[in-house]
Amino acid sequence: TSNKRTLRTLFRPAALPPPVISEMSPSQKKLLAYHKGKEQREMIIQLLIDRALEVYYMNVDETDERDATPPITELPSTVRNYFFIKYYLFLKNCVQSNPMVPIQQQWLRSVLAMVPESLMEGRDRELLTEDLLKEVVRDYEKSMQRCVLRRALIKPDIKELDKLEEEAPLPLLPLGLDFSSTWRNSYIKAKNQIISTLHILHPTMKILLDFGYTAFFNFVVVDFSSSRLKGPVDCKSLKTDASLSCSKAEDKIMSTWYHKVVRLFTQSEALDGVKLDQLESFYNCVTVLMSNQLKELLQRTTKAFVKLFDPEDRSHLPLFKMDLTFDENRMEFYPSLQDLEEAILFVVDCIGQTLQNVQTMRALLTGGTATLDAELPPHIVQWAKSTLEKSIRDNLEGPKEHFQGYVESYGWLVDGTAEERINRFIAEQRSFDEYT
């Protein structure tokens, strides 16, 4: 026999793990899956080493002694990396070509059940649903494939391999979150603390919220939305109408909404569950809630009034009556443009002065004098006035041009120029025809 080794004698056949047919418990299945993955990794490593040795011997002279098997570290790095990459990609392709466990239909139905009903209506509902399910199945198969691949193969640490594989990394666990301790005890403790100290959860507060929504959701203190249909209005009438509207609105609110609130808190059931040492904080919560409701009403009224002067929508722009007067040899508008601006801004101030003397429930029940803070926020007042001033300037450009046309056409009749020309003409010696 020949002492020279052949490729057939150098490589052992790959030993695959025997199939498991008998029924096993979940623990045995988990243990078997672990050993199976370990054996597969060892088999892959052995195949890679054998193939590298084969290439090594193919590049060695046939007359060399081969009594000892050279270690794989003695092979050239380029050859070693090449075959590591080639066989890793080959085995990766084999793993990826294996059939995956299909997604369960029950899971798809659960995903579809989470889609809102409003998105399920329409002509293209079936097509959209089909696309959604295809996307879910595609993502599931891709995730399962990547999971099996990472379980069966260990990726070699070779830079050239990273360039060949363009694969997004697996999602990482959220940083900064500690799941080591249970949350139920702390949740129950926080919930009980909220219930005992956060009075906005008290049933009386819900009733108070309902009162405010019912009284204010479609109500404004001043409504000039239909003033354009009534024709031009003078500045004095505008101020009078605003004052009357604010006064009537305040009387209506006090006789309806405030009356219901007072009747609510005069009943003993309104303080159910509130301890004696919590009365102060409870009524403070009531005061803040009532103040917010009144502030929201005044803010909404202010914004509605400013919207009438929107330059992009002049369908509701109020009409104002202004006269062009001549007095003491001067032509001017009456009221003046400044008076008109003051009258419009007066409406904002009138809205802000409404409902400023409403007593708190605590003061009403104990005979105090404290009132609710229903003042318009300064930034709302500043925004409203600056917006109205700009709109007034833009809308008065036409009247100013009209006034300037009168001055240019007839100003010489009133500024003394015409009288001087007449006197000079009479003083001169003219014929009768010229005088005529």
Order of alpha helices (4+ residues) and beta strands (2+ residues): alpha-alpha-alpha-alpha-alpha-alpha-alpha-alpha-alpha-alpha-alpha-beta-beta-alpha-alpha-alpha-alpha-alpha-alpha
